[in-house]
Amino acid sequence: CGTKGFVNEILTGTGTVATYTIITVPPAGFEKYTPYAWVVMKIDDSELRVSGFLGGIGSPSQLPMGSRIKITGYDDRGILLEKQ
């Protein structure tokens, strides 16, 4: 955006599922994590959206839109998410 006016802000790391896709045929190196959801999360009290990994999701019934989730960490999979 070209702006230089950044503001430091501490975020809760919690939010809701904005959208996601379920991965059942993973890329190389991710076979042991299948199935999983790659989730776009809307952060609480912010307009920010982040994407991350949510393991153990094999069907849409396991992750309804708007589900509460939280950030639990980061590793080689990216941002790690967990259902609340």
PyMOL Python script that loads the backbone (N, CA, C, O; Angstrom):
from pymol import cmd

cmd.read_pdbstr("""\
ATOM      1  N   CYS A   1       0.819  -1.180   0.000  1.00  0.00           N
ATOM      2  CA  CYS A   1       0.000   0.000   0.000  1.00  0.00           C
ATOM      3  C   CYS A   1       0.868   1.252   0.000  1.00  0.00           C
ATOM      4  O   CYS A   1       0.372   2.340  -0.290  1.00  0.00           O
ATOM      5  N   GLY A   2       2.149   1.122   0.317  1.00  0.00           N
ATOM      6  CA  GLY A   2       3.053   2.261   0.286  1.00  0.00           C
ATOM      7  C   GLY A   2       3.063   3.101   1.547  1.00  0.00           C
ATOM      8  O   GLY A   2       3.851   4.042   1.641  1.00  0.00           O
ATOM      9  N   THR A   3       2.230   2.800   2.506  1.00  0.00           N
ATOM     10  CA  THR A   3       2.193   3.604   3.720  1.00  0.00           C
ATOM     11  C   THR A   3       3.389   3.293   4.609  1.00  0.00           C
ATOM     12  O   THR A   3       3.901   2.174   4.610  1.00  0.00           O
ATOM     13  N   LYS A   4       3.826   4.286   5.358  1.00  0.00           N
ATOM     14  CA  LYS A   4       4.904   4.084   6.320  1.00  0.00           C
ATOM     15  C   LYS A   4       4.385   4.283   7.735  1.00  0.00           C
ATOM     16  O   LYS A   4       5.161   4.298   8.691  1.00  0.00           O
ATOM     17  N   GLY A   5       3.072   4.434   7.869  1.00  0.00           N
ATOM     18  CA  GLY A   5       2.462   4.679   9.166  1.00  0.00           C
ATOM     19  C   GLY A   5       1.963   3.401   9.813  1.00  0.00           C
ATOM     20  O   GLY A   5       0.761   3.133   9.815  1.00  0.00           O
ATOM     21  N   PHE A   6       2.873   2.614  10.361  1.00  0.00           N
ATOM     22  CA  PHE A   6       2.490   1.367  11.011  1.00  0.00           C
ATOM     23  C   PHE A   6       2.252   1.602  12.489  1.00  0.00           C
ATOM     24  O   PHE A   6       2.833   2.503  13.093  1.00  0.00           O
ATOM     25  N   VAL A   7       1.385   0.775  13.063  1.00  0.00           N
ATOM     26  CA  VAL A   7       1.078   0.851  14.482  1.00  0.00           C
ATOM     27  C   VAL A   7       1.320  -0.519  15.083  1.00  0.00           C
ATOM     28  O   VAL A   7       0.812  -1.520  14.577  1.00  0.00           O
ATOM     29  N   ASN A   8       2.099  -0.573  16.166  1.00  0.00           N
ATOM     30  CA  ASN A   8       2.288  -1.830  16.886  1.00  0.00           C
ATOM     31  C   ASN A   8       1.047  -2.102  17.716  1.00  0.00           C
ATOM     32  O   ASN A   8       0.530  -1.214  18.394  1.00  0.00           O
ATOM     33  N   GLU A   9       0.576  -3.338  17.654  1.00  0.00           N
ATOM     34  CA  GLU A   9      -0.635  -3.695  18.369  1.00  0.00           C
ATOM     35  C   GLU A   9      -0.534  -5.154  18.768  1.00  0.00           C
ATOM     36  O   GLU A   9      -0.117  -5.988  17.965  1.00  0.00           O
ATOM     37  N   ILE A  10      -0.910  -5.472  19.993  1.00  0.00           N
ATOM     38  CA  ILE A  10      -0.935  -6.856  20.445  1.00  0.00           C
ATOM     39  C   ILE A  10      -2.316  -7.409  20.152  1.00  0.00           C
ATOM     40  O   ILE A  10      -3.325  -6.833  20.558  1.00  0.00           O
ATOM     41  N   LEU A  11      -2.356  -8.542  19.437  1.00  0.00           N
ATOM     42  CA  LEU A  11      -3.609  -9.177  19.064  1.00  0.00           C
ATOM     43  C   LEU A  11      -3.818 -10.426  19.903  1.00  0.00           C
ATOM     44  O   LEU A  11      -2.855 -11.027  20.378  1.00  0.00           O
ATOM     45  N   THR A  12      -5.064 -10.816  20.086  1.00  0.00           N
ATOM     46  CA  THR A  12      -5.388 -11.957  20.949  1.00  0.00           C
ATOM     47  C   THR A  12      -4.994 -13.296  20.360  1.00  0.00           C
ATOM     48  O   THR A  12      -4.754 -14.254  21.095  1.00  0.00           O
ATOM     49  N   GLY A  13      -4.926 -13.372  19.020  1.00  0.00           N
ATOM     50  CA  GLY A  13      -4.629 -14.652  18.384  1.00  0.00           C
ATOM     51  C   GLY A  13      -5.848 -15.544  18.278  1.00  0.00           C
ATOM     52  O   GLY A  13      -5.732 -16.726  17.955  1.00  0.00           O
ATOM     53  N   THR A  14      -7.027 -14.979  18.549  1.00  0.00           N
ATOM     54  CA  THR A  14      -8.269 -15.716  18.421  1.00  0.00           C
ATOM     55  C   THR A  14      -9.112 -15.091  17.317  1.00  0.00           C
ATOM     56  O   THR A  14      -8.929 -13.927  16.961  1.00  0.00           O
ATOM     57  N   GLY A  15     -10.039 -15.882  16.783  1.00  0.00           N
ATOM     58  CA  GLY A  15     -10.896 -15.358  15.740  1.00  0.00           C
ATOM     59  C   GLY A  15     -11.859 -16.402  15.232  1.00  0.00           C
ATOM     60  O   GLY A  15     -12.175 -17.374  15.919  1.00  0.00           O
ATOM     61  N   THR A  16     -12.323 -16.183  14.006  1.00  0.00           N
ATOM     62  CA  THR A  16     -13.308 -17.074  13.399  1.00  0.00           C
ATOM     63  C   THR A  16     -12.857 -17.503  12.008  1.00  0.00           C
ATOM     64  O   THR A  16     -12.069 -16.823  11.351  1.00  0.00           O
ATOM     65  N   VAL A  17     -13.379 -18.645  11.580  1.00  0.00           N
ATOM     66  CA  VAL A  17     -13.092 -19.162  10.246  1.00  0.00           C
ATOM     67  C   VAL A  17     -13.821 -18.300   9.222  1.00  0.00           C
ATOM     68  O   VAL A  17     -15.047 -18.195   9.250  1.00  0.00           O
ATOM     69  N   ALA A  18     -13.059 -17.680   8.312  1.00  0.00           N
ATOM     70  CA  ALA A  18     -13.650 -16.899   7.223  1.00  0.00           C
ATOM     71  C   ALA A  18     -13.902 -17.795   6.011  1.00  0.00           C
ATOM     72  O   ALA A  18     -14.936 -17.686   5.353  1.00  0.00           O
ATOM     73  N   THR A  19     -12.950 -18.676   5.724  1.00  0.00           N
ATOM     74  CA  THR A  19     -13.074 -19.664   4.658  1.00  0.00           C
ATOM     75  C   THR A  19     -11.966 -20.697   4.840  1.00  0.00           C
ATOM     76  O   THR A  19     -11.051 -20.494   5.637  1.00  0.00           O
ATOM     77  N   TYR A  20     -12.045 -21.794   4.109  1.00  0.00           N
ATOM     78  CA  TYR A  20     -11.009 -22.823   4.207  1.00  0.00           C
ATOM     79  C   TYR A  20     -11.141 -23.798   3.052  1.00  0.00           C
ATOM     80  O   TYR A  20     -12.142 -23.821   2.336  1.00  0.00           O
ATOM     81  N   THR A  21     -10.102 -24.601   2.895  1.00  0.00           N
ATOM     82  CA  THR A  21     -10.145 -25.729   1.973  1.00  0.00           C
ATOM     83  C   THR A  21      -9.598 -26.945   2.716  1.00  0.00           C
ATOM     84  O   THR A  21      -8.672 -26.824   3.519  1.00  0.00           O
ATOM     85  N   ILE A  22     -10.163 -28.095   2.450  1.00  0.00           N
ATOM     86  CA  ILE A  22      -9.707 -29.332   3.079  1.00  0.00           C
ATOM     87  C   ILE A  22      -8.742 -30.027   2.125  1.00  0.00           C
ATOM     88  O   ILE A  22      -9.060 -30.266   0.960  1.00  0.00           O
ATOM     89  N   ILE A  23      -7.570 -30.344   2.638  1.00  0.00           N
ATOM     90  CA  ILE A  23      -6.530 -30.988   1.848  1.00  0.00           C
ATOM     91  C   ILE A  23      -6.544 -32.481   2.132  1.00  0.00           C
ATOM     92  O   ILE A  23      -6.308 -32.908   3.263  1.00  0.00           O
ATOM     93  N   THR A  24      -6.825 -33.282   1.095  1.00  0.00           N
ATOM     94  CA  THR A  24      -6.790 -34.738   1.230  1.00  0.00           C
ATOM     95  C   THR A  24      -5.698 -35.356   0.366  1.00  0.00           C
ATOM     96  O   THR A  24      -5.313 -36.507   0.572  1.00  0.00           O
ATOM     97  N   VAL A  25      -5.202 -34.589  -0.601  1.00  0.00           N
ATOM     98  CA  VAL A  25      -4.056 -34.996  -1.420  1.00  0.00           C
ATOM     99  C   VAL A  25      -2.988 -33.924  -1.189  1.00  0.00           C
ATOM    100  O   VAL A  25      -2.985 -32.890  -1.857  1.00  0.00           O
ATOM    101  N   PRO A  26      -2.090 -34.174  -0.249  1.00  0.00           N
ATOM    102  CA  PRO A  26      -1.159 -33.139   0.183  1.00  0.00           C
ATOM    103  C   PRO A  26       0.048 -32.979  -0.735  1.00  0.00           C
ATOM    104  O   PRO A  26       0.374 -33.875  -1.514  1.00  0.00           O
ATOM    105  N   PRO A  27       0.705 -31.826  -0.633  1.00  0.00           N
ATOM    106  CA  PRO A  27       1.972 -31.662  -1.332  1.00  0.00           C
ATOM    107  C   PRO A  27       3.056 -32.513  -0.655  1.00  0.00           C
ATOM    108  O   PRO A  27       2.890 -32.949   0.484  1.00  0.00           O
ATOM    109  N   ALA A  28       4.140 -32.739  -1.351  1.00  0.00           N
ATOM    110  CA  ALA A  28       5.251 -33.530  -0.814  1.00  0.00           C
ATOM    111  C   ALA A  28       5.689 -32.984   0.542  1.00  0.00           C
ATOM    112  O   ALA A  28       5.855 -31.778   0.724  1.00  0.00           O
ATOM    113  N   GLY A  29       5.868 -33.897   1.480  1.00  0.00           N
ATOM    114  CA  GLY A  29       6.312 -33.522   2.809  1.00  0.00           C
ATOM    115  C   GLY A  29       5.183 -33.332   3.813  1.00  0.00           C
ATOM    116  O   GLY A  29       5.437 -33.228   5.012  1.00  0.00           O
ATOM    117  N   PHE A  30       3.956 -33.287   3.348  1.00  0.00           N
ATOM    118  CA  PHE A  30       2.808 -33.064   4.227  1.00  0.00           C
ATOM    119  C   PHE A  30       1.918 -34.301   4.345  1.00  0.00           C
ATOM    120  O   PHE A  30       0.840 -34.230   4.933  1.00  0.00           O
ATOM    121  N   GLU A  31       2.357 -35.427   3.794  1.00  0.00           N
ATOM    122  CA  GLU A  31       1.537 -36.639   3.779  1.00  0.00           C
ATOM    123  C   GLU A  31       1.099 -37.074   5.184  1.00  0.00           C
ATOM    124  O   GLU A  31      -0.032 -37.523   5.366  1.00  0.00           O
ATOM    125  N   LYS A  32       1.974 -36.944   6.160  1.00  0.00           N
ATOM    126  CA  LYS A  32       1.655 -37.426   7.509  1.00  0.00           C
ATOM    127  C   LYS A  32       0.615 -36.567   8.218  1.00  0.00           C
ATOM    128  O   LYS A  32       0.096 -36.968   9.259  1.00  0.00           O
ATOM    129  N   TYR A  33       0.302 -35.391   7.674  1.00  0.00           N
ATOM    130  CA  TYR A  33      -0.660 -34.492   8.310  1.00  0.00           C
ATOM    131  C   TYR A  33      -2.075 -34.617   7.736  1.00  0.00           C
ATOM    132  O   TYR A  33      -3.011 -34.022   8.271  1.00  0.00           O
ATOM    133  N   THR A  34      -2.238 -35.375   6.666  1.00  0.00           N
ATOM    134  CA  THR A  34      -3.508 -35.456   5.949  1.00  0.00           C
ATOM    135  C   THR A  34      -4.542 -36.239   6.753  1.00  0.00           C
ATOM    136  O   THR A  34      -4.171 -37.236   7.373  1.00  0.00           O
ATOM    137  N   PRO A  35      -5.800 -35.854   6.779  1.00  0.00           N
ATOM    138  CA  PRO A  35      -6.345 -34.654   6.164  1.00  0.00           C
ATOM    139  C   PRO A  35      -6.146 -33.438   7.073  1.00  0.00           C
ATOM    140  O   PRO A  35      -5.977 -33.570   8.286  1.00  0.00           O
ATOM    141  N   TYR A  36      -6.170 -32.263   6.461  1.00  0.00           N
ATOM    142  CA  TYR A  36      -6.092 -31.026   7.230  1.00  0.00           C
ATOM    143  C   TYR A  36      -6.807 -29.919   6.474  1.00  0.00           C
ATOM    144  O   TYR A  36      -7.097 -30.046   5.285  1.00  0.00           O
ATOM    145  N   ALA A  37      -7.082 -28.847   7.174  1.00  0.00           N
ATOM    146  CA  ALA A  37      -7.714 -27.687   6.544  1.00  0.00           C
ATOM    147  C   ALA A  37      -6.706 -26.549   6.488  1.00  0.00           C
ATOM    148  O   ALA A  37      -5.973 -26.300   7.444  1.00  0.00           O
ATOM    149  N   TRP A  38      -6.685 -25.864   5.350  1.00  0.00           N
ATOM    150  CA  TRP A  38      -5.933 -24.615   5.233  1.00  0.00           C
ATOM    151  C   TRP A  38      -6.977 -23.520   5.393  1.00  0.00           C
ATOM    152  O   TRP A  38      -7.864 -23.361   4.555  1.00  0.00           O
ATOM    153  N   VAL A  39      -6.859 -22.767   6.480  1.00  0.00           N
ATOM    154  CA  VAL A  39      -7.918 -21.868   6.937  1.00  0.00           C
ATOM    155  C   VAL A  39      -7.518 -20.410   6.779  1.00  0.00           C
ATOM    156  O   VAL A  39      -6.371 -20.041   7.034  1.00  0.00           O
ATOM    157  N   VAL A  40      -8.468 -19.585   6.358  1.00  0.00           N
ATOM    158  CA  VAL A  40      -8.331 -18.131   6.444  1.00  0.00           C
ATOM    159  C   VAL A  40      -9.137 -17.720   7.666  1.00  0.00           C
ATOM    160  O   VAL A  40     -10.338 -17.974   7.754  1.00  0.00           O
ATOM    161  N   MET A  41      -8.458 -17.086   8.597  1.00  0.00           N
ATOM    162  CA  MET A  41      -9.032 -16.726   9.892  1.00  0.00           C
ATOM    163  C   MET A  41      -9.157 -15.218  10.004  1.00  0.00           C
ATOM    164  O   MET A  41      -8.213 -14.489   9.700  1.00  0.00           O
ATOM    165  N   LYS A  42     -10.326 -14.742  10.441  1.00  0.00           N
ATOM    166  CA  LYS A  42     -10.502 -13.322  10.735  1.00  0.00           C
ATOM    167  C   LYS A  42     -10.161 -13.125  12.200  1.00  0.00           C
ATOM    168  O   LYS A  42     -10.796 -13.706  13.080  1.00  0.00           O
ATOM    169  N   ILE A  43      -9.150 -12.300  12.456  1.00  0.00           N
ATOM    170  CA  ILE A  43      -8.692 -12.028  13.816  1.00  0.00           C
ATOM    171  C   ILE A  43      -9.728 -11.171  14.548  1.00  0.00           C
ATOM    172  O   ILE A  43     -10.248 -10.205  13.990  1.00  0.00           O
ATOM    173  N   ASP A  44     -10.025 -11.535  15.810  1.00  0.00           N
ATOM    174  CA  ASP A  44     -10.956 -10.754  16.630  1.00  0.00           C
ATOM    175  C   ASP A  44     -10.496  -9.301  16.753  1.00  0.00           C
ATOM    176  O   ASP A  44      -9.299  -9.023  16.823  1.00  0.00           O
ATOM    177  N   ASP A  45     -11.454  -8.388  16.778  1.00  0.00           N
ATOM    178  CA  ASP A  45     -11.210  -6.960  17.001  1.00  0.00           C
ATOM    179  C   ASP A  45     -10.208  -6.367  16.028  1.00  0.00           C
ATOM    180  O   ASP A  45      -9.454  -5.462  16.386  1.00  0.00           O
ATOM    181  N   SER A  46     -10.193  -6.870  14.794  1.00  0.00           N
ATOM    182  CA  SER A  46      -9.257  -6.403  13.787  1.00  0.00           C
ATOM    183  C   SER A  46      -9.836  -6.707  12.411  1.00  0.00           C
ATOM    184  O   SER A  46     -10.710  -7.562  12.267  1.00  0.00           O
ATOM    185  N   GLU A  47      -9.346  -6.009  11.420  1.00  0.00           N
ATOM    186  CA  GLU A  47      -9.716  -6.315  10.037  1.00  0.00           C
ATOM    187  C   GLU A  47      -8.734  -7.298   9.410  1.00  0.00           C
ATOM    188  O   GLU A  47      -8.881  -7.671   8.246  1.00  0.00           O
ATOM    189  N   LEU A  48      -7.729  -7.719  10.184  1.00  0.00           N
ATOM    190  CA  LEU A  48      -6.712  -8.627   9.668  1.00  0.00           C
ATOM    191  C   LEU A  48      -7.258 -10.026   9.455  1.00  0.00           C
ATOM    192  O   LEU A  48      -8.111 -10.502  10.205  1.00  0.00           O
ATOM    193  N   ARG A  49      -6.751 -10.669   8.423  1.00  0.00           N
ATOM    194  CA  ARG A  49      -7.031 -12.078   8.158  1.00  0.00           C
ATOM    195  C   ARG A  49      -5.673 -12.754   7.957  1.00  0.00           C
ATOM    196  O   ARG A  49      -4.784 -12.217   7.296  1.00  0.00           O
ATOM    197  N   VAL A  50      -5.537 -13.940   8.544  1.00  0.00           N
ATOM    198  CA  VAL A  50      -4.315 -14.724   8.377  1.00  0.00           C
ATOM    199  C   VAL A  50      -4.713 -16.128   7.939  1.00  0.00           C
ATOM    200  O   VAL A  50      -5.833 -16.573   8.190  1.00  0.00           O
ATOM    201  N   SER A  51      -3.797 -16.813   7.288  1.00  0.00           N
ATOM    202  CA  SER A  51      -4.076 -18.191   6.886  1.00  0.00           C
ATOM    203  C   SER A  51      -3.157 -19.124   7.653  1.00  0.00           C
ATOM    204  O   SER A  51      -2.024 -18.779   7.987  1.00  0.00           O
ATOM    205  N   GLY A  52      -3.676 -20.319   7.925  1.00  0.00           N
ATOM    206  CA  GLY A  52      -2.885 -21.259   8.685  1.00  0.00           C
ATOM    207  C   GLY A  52      -3.400 -22.684   8.594  1.00  0.00           C
ATOM    208  O   GLY A  52      -4.401 -22.961   7.934  1.00  0.00           O
ATOM    209  N   PHE A  53      -2.705 -23.570   9.263  1.00  0.00           N
ATOM    210  CA  PHE A  53      -2.888 -25.014   9.239  1.00  0.00           C
ATOM    211  C   PHE A  53      -3.754 -25.459  10.414  1.00  0.00           C
ATOM    212  O   PHE A  53      -3.488 -25.094  11.559  1.00  0.00           O
ATOM    213  N   LEU A  54      -4.793 -26.248  10.128  1.00  0.00           N
ATOM    214  CA  LEU A  54      -5.645 -26.821  11.168  1.00  0.00           C
ATOM    215  C   LEU A  54      -5.769 -28.318  10.897  1.00  0.00           C
ATOM    216  O   LEU A  54      -6.486 -28.730   9.984  1.00  0.00           O
ATOM    217  N   GLY A  55      -5.074 -29.125  11.684  1.00  0.00           N
ATOM    218  CA  GLY A  55      -5.020 -30.566  11.465  1.00  0.00           C
ATOM    219  C   GLY A  55      -6.284 -31.303  11.857  1.00  0.00           C
ATOM    220  O   GLY A  55      -7.092 -30.807  12.642  1.00  0.00           O
ATOM    221  N   GLY A  56      -6.446 -32.512  11.292  1.00  0.00           N
ATOM    222  CA  GLY A  56      -7.520 -33.395  11.669  1.00  0.00           C
ATOM    223  C   GLY A  56      -8.887 -33.051  11.112  1.00  0.00           C
ATOM    224  O   GLY A  56      -9.893 -33.577  11.589  1.00  0.00           O
ATOM    225  N   ILE A  57      -8.949 -32.189  10.126  1.00  0.00           N
ATOM    226  CA  ILE A  57     -10.225 -31.805   9.522  1.00  0.00           C
ATOM    227  C   ILE A  57     -10.374 -32.560   8.210  1.00  0.00           C
ATOM    228  O   ILE A  57      -9.609 -32.343   7.271  1.00  0.00           O
ATOM    229  N   GLY A  58     -11.375 -33.459   8.148  1.00  0.00           N
ATOM    230  CA  GLY A  58     -11.569 -34.268   6.957  1.00  0.00           C
ATOM    231  C   GLY A  58     -12.862 -33.996   6.217  1.00  0.00           C
ATOM    232  O   GLY A  58     -13.053 -34.463   5.094  1.00  0.00           O
ATOM    233  N   SER A  59     -13.769 -33.227   6.858  1.00  0.00           N
ATOM    234  CA  SER A  59     -15.043 -32.924   6.195  1.00  0.00           C
ATOM    235  C   SER A  59     -15.561 -31.577   6.676  1.00  0.00           C
ATOM    236  O   SER A  59     -15.233 -31.144   7.780  1.00  0.00           O
ATOM    237  N   PRO A  60     -16.367 -30.912   5.858  1.00  0.00           N
ATOM    238  CA  PRO A  60     -16.914 -29.605   6.240  1.00  0.00           C
ATOM    239  C   PRO A  60     -17.717 -29.634   7.540  1.00  0.00           C
ATOM    240  O   PRO A  60     -17.782 -28.626   8.244  1.00  0.00           O
ATOM    241  N   SER A  61     -18.329 -30.770   7.868  1.00  0.00           N
ATOM    242  CA  SER A  61     -19.110 -30.847   9.102  1.00  0.00           C
ATOM    243  C   SER A  61     -18.238 -30.672  10.348  1.00  0.00           C
ATOM    244  O   SER A  61     -18.746 -30.347  11.421  1.00  0.00           O
ATOM    245  N   GLN A  62     -16.934 -30.886  10.208  1.00  0.00           N
ATOM    246  CA  GLN A  62     -16.013 -30.732  11.335  1.00  0.00           C
ATOM    247  C   GLN A  62     -15.576 -29.287  11.552  1.00  0.00           C
ATOM    248  O   GLN A  62     -14.976 -28.970  12.579  1.00  0.00           O
ATOM    249  N   LEU A  63     -15.873 -28.412  10.597  1.00  0.00           N
ATOM    250  CA  LEU A  63     -15.416 -27.025  10.702  1.00  0.00           C
ATOM    251  C   LEU A  63     -16.434 -26.083  10.056  1.00  0.00           C
ATOM    252  O   LEU A  63     -16.193 -25.564   8.966  1.00  0.00           O
ATOM    253  N   PRO A  64     -17.569 -25.860  10.722  1.00  0.00           N
ATOM    254  CA  PRO A  64     -18.563 -24.942  10.155  1.00  0.00           C
ATOM    255  C   PRO A  64     -17.991 -23.524  10.011  1.00  0.00           C
ATOM    256  O   PRO A  64     -17.162 -23.093  10.811  1.00  0.00           O
ATOM    257  N   MET A  65     -18.446 -22.820   8.987  1.00  0.00           N
ATOM    258  CA  MET A  65     -18.031 -21.433   8.804  1.00  0.00           C
ATOM    259  C   MET A  65     -18.358 -20.659  10.080  1.00  0.00           C
ATOM    260  O   MET A  65     -19.407 -20.860  10.692  1.00  0.00           O
ATOM    261  N   GLY A  66     -17.447 -19.774  10.468  1.00  0.00           N
ATOM    262  CA  GLY A  66     -17.650 -18.981  11.675  1.00  0.00           C
ATOM    263  C   GLY A  66     -17.184 -19.659  12.945  1.00  0.00           C
ATOM    264  O   GLY A  66     -17.299 -19.083  14.028  1.00  0.00           O
ATOM    265  N   SER A  67     -16.653 -20.888  12.836  1.00  0.00           N
ATOM    266  CA  SER A  67     -16.144 -21.586  14.018  1.00  0.00           C
ATOM    267  C   SER A  67     -15.072 -20.749  14.700  1.00  0.00           C
ATOM    268  O   SER A  67     -14.317 -20.033  14.043  1.00  0.00           O
ATOM    269  N   ARG A  68     -15.014 -20.846  16.022  1.00  0.00           N
ATOM    270  CA  ARG A  68     -13.992 -20.146  16.802  1.00  0.00           C
ATOM    271  C   ARG A  68     -12.684 -20.944  16.724  1.00  0.00           C
ATOM    272  O   ARG A  68     -12.674 -22.160  16.912  1.00  0.00           O
ATOM    273  N   ILE A  69     -11.592 -20.241  16.445  1.00  0.00           N
ATOM    274  CA  ILE A  69     -10.267 -20.857  16.383  1.00  0.00           C
ATOM    275  C   ILE A  69      -9.254 -19.924  17.031  1.00  0.00           C
ATOM    276  O   ILE A  69      -9.525 -18.746  17.267  1.00  0.00           O
ATOM    277  N   LYS A  70      -8.072 -20.485  17.313  1.00  0.00           N
ATOM    278  CA  LYS A  70      -7.000 -19.670  17.892  1.00  0.00           C
ATOM    279  C   LYS A  70      -5.660 -20.101  17.311  1.00  0.00           C
ATOM    280  O   LYS A  70      -5.496 -21.236  16.862  1.00  0.00           O
ATOM    281  N   ILE A  71      -4.719 -19.189  17.326  1.00  0.00           N
ATOM    282  CA  ILE A  71      -3.348 -19.463  16.897  1.00  0.00           C
ATOM    283  C   ILE A  71      -2.621 -20.112  18.064  1.00  0.00           C
ATOM    284  O   ILE A  71      -2.660 -19.613  19.189  1.00  0.00           O
ATOM    285  N   THR A  72      -1.953 -21.235  17.788  1.00  0.00           N
ATOM    286  CA  THR A  72      -1.236 -21.941  18.857  1.00  0.00           C
ATOM    287  C   THR A  72       0.271 -21.970  18.648  1.00  0.00           C
ATOM    288  O   THR A  72       1.005 -22.364  19.554  1.00  0.00           O
ATOM    289  N   GLY A  73       0.748 -21.564  17.481  1.00  0.00           N
ATOM    290  CA  GLY A  73       2.182 -21.592  17.243  1.00  0.00           C
ATOM    291  C   GLY A  73       2.515 -21.462  15.775  1.00  0.00           C
ATOM    292  O   GLY A  73       1.696 -21.042  14.957  1.00  0.00           O
ATOM    293  N   TYR A  74       3.751 -21.838  15.466  1.00  0.00           N
ATOM    294  CA  TYR A  74       4.276 -21.742  14.108  1.00  0.00           C
ATOM    295  C   TYR A  74       5.358 -22.801  13.947  1.00  0.00           C
ATOM    296  O   TYR A  74       6.207 -22.968  14.823  1.00  0.00           O
ATOM    297  N   ASP A  75       5.326 -23.512  12.829  1.00  0.00           N
ATOM    298  CA  ASP A  75       6.406 -24.446  12.507  1.00  0.00           C
ATOM    299  C   ASP A  75       6.519 -24.574  10.992  1.00  0.00           C
ATOM    300  O   ASP A  75       6.113 -23.666  10.265  1.00  0.00           O
ATOM    301  N   ASP A  76       7.068 -25.696  10.502  1.00  0.00           N
ATOM    302  CA  ASP A  76       7.280 -25.859   9.064  1.00  0.00           C
ATOM    303  C   ASP A  76       5.984 -25.892   8.268  1.00  0.00           C
ATOM    304  O   ASP A  76       6.015 -25.730   7.048  1.00  0.00           O
ATOM    305  N   ARG A  77       4.839 -26.098   8.930  1.00  0.00           N
ATOM    306  CA  ARG A  77       3.538 -26.069   8.263  1.00  0.00           C
ATOM    307  C   ARG A  77       3.008 -24.644   8.125  1.00  0.00           C
ATOM    308  O   ARG A  77       2.085 -24.398   7.349  1.00  0.00           O
ATOM    309  N   GLY A  78       3.578 -23.720   8.866  1.00  0.00           N
ATOM    310  CA  GLY A  78       3.109 -22.335   8.880  1.00  0.00           C
ATOM    311  C   GLY A  78       2.476 -22.008  10.212  1.00  0.00           C
ATOM    312  O   GLY A  78       2.871 -22.563  11.238  1.00  0.00           O
ATOM    313  N   ILE A  79       1.497 -21.111  10.217  1.00  0.00           N
ATOM    314  CA  ILE A  79       0.767 -20.766  11.426  1.00  0.00           C
ATOM    315  C   ILE A  79      -0.118 -21.945  11.803  1.00  0.00           C
ATOM    316  O   ILE A  79      -0.864 -22.458  10.969  1.00  0.00           O
ATOM    317  N   LEU A  80      -0.037 -22.374  13.056  1.00  0.00           N
ATOM    318  CA  LEU A  80      -0.817 -23.509  13.543  1.00  0.00           C
ATOM    319  C   LEU A  80      -2.071 -23.007  14.238  1.00  0.00           C
ATOM    320  O   LEU A  80      -2.012 -22.119  15.089  1.00  0.00           O
ATOM    321  N   LEU A  81      -3.200 -23.584  13.867  1.00  0.00           N
ATOM    322  CA  LEU A  81      -4.485 -23.186  14.423  1.00  0.00           C
ATOM    323  C   LEU A  81      -5.125 -24.357  15.153  1.00  0.00           C
ATOM    324  O   LEU A  81      -4.810 -25.519  14.896  1.00  0.00           O
ATOM    325  N   GLU A  82      -6.028 -24.030  16.066  1.00  0.00           N
ATOM    326  CA  GLU A  82      -6.749 -25.035  16.837  1.00  0.00           C
ATOM    327  C   GLU A  82      -8.174 -24.553  17.046  1.00  0.00           C
ATOM    328  O   GLU A  82      -8.412 -23.364  17.260  1.00  0.00           O
ATOM    329  N   LYS A  83      -9.136 -25.497  16.981  1.00  0.00           N
ATOM    330  CA  LYS A  83     -10.526 -25.147  17.275  1.00  0.00           C
ATOM    331  C   LYS A  83     -10.652 -24.847  18.763  1.00  0.00           C
ATOM    332  O   LYS A  83     -10.005 -25.486  19.593  1.00  0.00           O
ATOM    333  N   GLN A  84     -11.494 -23.868  19.091  1.00  0.00           N
ATOM    334  CA  GLN A  84     -11.725 -23.525  20.500  1.00  0.00           C
ATOM    335  C   GLN A  84     -12.916 -24.268  21.023  1.00  0.00           C
ATOM    336  O   GLN A  84     -13.275 -24.115  22.190  1.00  0.00           O
TER     337      GLN A  84
END
""", "prot")
cmd.dss("prot")
cmd.show_as("cartoon", "prot")
cmd.util.cbc("prot")
cmd.orient("prot")
